[in-house]
């Protein structure tokens, strides 16, 4: 985020940068360290958690939405 603010990047360039950082750091690192085979499910779980970051939800409700 500091990189984006420091260089005044906005709009689609900022979204593209953040998406690239997310995939290179989070997805690749987690997949590699934990030998995850179904990357699509991992991406959907992470998207669900990020979208509902401030809400509490029972762990039994998560599989129904994925």
Backbone bond lengths (Angstrom), bond angles and torsions (degrees), N, CA, C in turn:
res aa  C-N    CA-C-N  psi(-1)  N-CA   C-N-CA  omega(-1)  CA-C   N-CA-C  phi
1 X - - - 1.437 - - 1.529 110.64 -
2 X 1.308 117.08 -36.60 1.464 118.94 179.28 1.516 111.20 -64.54
3 X 1.319 115.95 -36.44 1.458 120.50 178.44 1.523 110.48 -60.68
4 X 1.320 116.30 -44.11 1.461 121.26 -179.53 1.522 110.47 -64.41
5 X 1.325 116.74 -44.96 1.466 120.57 -178.97 1.527 111.74 -69.04
6 X 1.318 117.29 -40.01 1.461 121.10 -176.71 1.526 112.36 -65.06
7 X 1.317 117.04 -36.10 1.455 120.15 -177.69 1.527 113.36 -101.17
8 X 1.324 116.72 3.56 1.461 120.45 176.03 1.510 114.20 67.02
9 X 1.310 116.79 30.41 1.461 121.04 179.48 1.524 108.66 -78.02
10 X 1.322 116.78 135.51 1.455 119.58 179.18 1.524 110.07 -145.29
11 X 1.316 115.68 171.87 1.461 121.54 175.18 1.511 113.44 71.13
12 X 1.310 115.31 -139.12 1.463 120.79 -174.25 1.529 112.07 -67.90
13 X 1.334 117.52 -29.24 1.462 119.50 177.94 1.529 111.10 -65.75
14 X 1.314 116.95 -40.16 1.465 120.98 179.02 1.517 110.78 -66.98
15 X 1.318 116.85 -42.17 1.474 120.89 179.09 1.521 109.79 -64.48
16 X 1.315 116.59 -42.53 1.462 120.93 178.99 1.526 111.41 -62.74
17 X 1.325 116.34 -43.03 1.470 120.55 178.47 1.524 111.29 -61.79
18 X 1.328 116.90 -47.36 1.465 120.58 -179.26 1.520 111.60 -64.56
19 X 1.328 117.63 -38.21 1.462 121.23 177.71 1.533 110.34 -64.05
20 X 1.328 116.89 -42.89 1.460 120.71 178.97 1.523 111.80 -62.96
21 X 1.331 116.44 -42.37 1.469 120.40 177.65 1.518 110.06 -63.41
22 X 1.315 116.97 -43.60 1.461 121.41 179.39 1.523 110.54 -58.34
23 X 1.330 117.50 -50.06 1.456 120.04 -177.66 1.519 112.58 -68.50
24 X 1.320 117.46 -39.54 1.463 118.33 -176.98 1.520 112.24 -74.00
25 X 1.313 117.84 -34.86 1.461 120.02 -177.25 1.517 111.74 -91.37
26 X 1.302 116.92 -56.59 1.464 120.48 -172.90 1.523 111.81 -74.08
27 X 1.308 116.50 -58.77 1.459 119.67 -173.36 1.526 111.62 -65.38
28 X 1.317 117.86 -54.51 1.461 119.94 -176.84 1.522 112.18 -62.57
29 X 1.332 117.35 -41.92 1.459 120.77 -178.37 1.529 111.17 -66.86
30 X 1.311 117.00 -46.72 1.463 120.51 -178.65 1.522 110.43 -66.04
31 X 1.313 117.72 -42.78 1.461 121.62 -179.94 1.529 110.19 -63.01
32 X 1.303 116.21 -44.20 1.470 120.19 -177.62 1.534 111.60 -68.21
33 X 1.319 117.30 -45.69 1.460 120.62 -176.83 1.521 113.72 -68.91
34 X 1.326 116.43 -32.16 1.457 120.31 -174.55 1.521 113.57 -109.22
35 X 1.324 117.26 8.13 1.464 122.50 178.80 1.527 112.52 50.01
36 X 1.318 116.18 48.47 1.456 121.53 -179.18 1.521 108.55 -80.87
37 X 1.332 115.47 130.23 1.459 120.54 -178.06 1.518 112.90 -94.34
38 X 1.317 117.89 -32.13 1.461 121.29 -177.15 1.530 109.54 -103.20
39 X 1.319 115.75 85.24 1.454 122.51 -175.69 1.535 110.84 -67.54
40 X 1.325 116.81 -32.47 1.466 120.44 179.71 1.528 111.46 -60.11
41 X 1.319 116.82 -43.31 1.470 120.23 178.66 1.525 110.49 -65.59
42 X 1.316 117.41 -40.65 1.454 120.77 177.29 1.528 110.84 -60.17
43 X 1.323 117.66 -45.16 1.461 121.25 178.79 1.525 111.14 -61.39
44 X 1.321 117.47 -40.03 1.462 120.68 179.39 1.519 111.02 -67.96
45 X 1.320 117.87 -38.76 1.467 121.06 178.03 1.525 110.28 -64.62
46 X 1.323 117.00 -45.95 1.457 121.00 179.79 1.531 110.34 -63.34
47 X 1.317 117.57 -42.41 1.471 120.86 178.14 1.517 110.84 -61.82
48 X 1.330 116.99 -41.06 1.464 121.31 179.20 1.524 110.82 -63.61
49 X 1.310 116.74 -45.14 1.462 120.78 -178.95 1.528 110.77 -66.02
50 X 1.322 117.42 -41.87 1.463 120.71 179.34 1.526 110.63 -65.22
51 X 1.317 117.23 -41.33 1.466 120.83 -179.28 1.526 111.88 -67.24
52 X 1.335 117.15 -26.45 1.460 121.44 -177.19 1.523 111.83 -115.03
53 X 1.317 116.90 33.72 1.462 122.44 -171.88 1.521 113.75 -60.06
54 X 1.306 118.49 -34.40 1.454 120.55 -176.55 1.516 114.08 -95.62
55 X 1.317 116.71 2.07 1.450 120.29 -176.19 1.522 110.57 -108.92
56 X 1.320 114.88 146.98 1.461 118.46 172.90 1.518 107.81 -91.17
57 X 1.299 116.14 143.71 1.454 120.44 178.82 1.526 108.50 -148.42
58 X 1.318 116.50 142.84 1.456 119.21 179.31 1.531 110.00 -71.15
59 X 1.300 115.95 145.60 1.471 118.59 -178.53 1.501 112.37 -66.23
60 X 1.325 119.01 -19.49 1.459 120.58 178.05 1.529 112.01 -77.67
61 X 1.331 118.02 -16.99 1.456 121.51 -179.86 1.529 111.59 -82.39
62 X 1.294 118.66 -23.94 1.451 121.76 -175.63 1.519 114.22 -61.84
63 X 1.330 121.23 -46.48 1.464 119.98 -179.72 1.534 113.59 -60.85
64 X 1.324 117.77 -28.26 1.451 120.17 -179.90 1.520 112.25 -68.89
65 X 1.311 118.04 -30.14 1.456 120.89 -178.84 1.509 112.56 -89.15
66 X 1.312 117.98 -19.99 1.452 121.14 179.78 1.503 108.61 -84.99
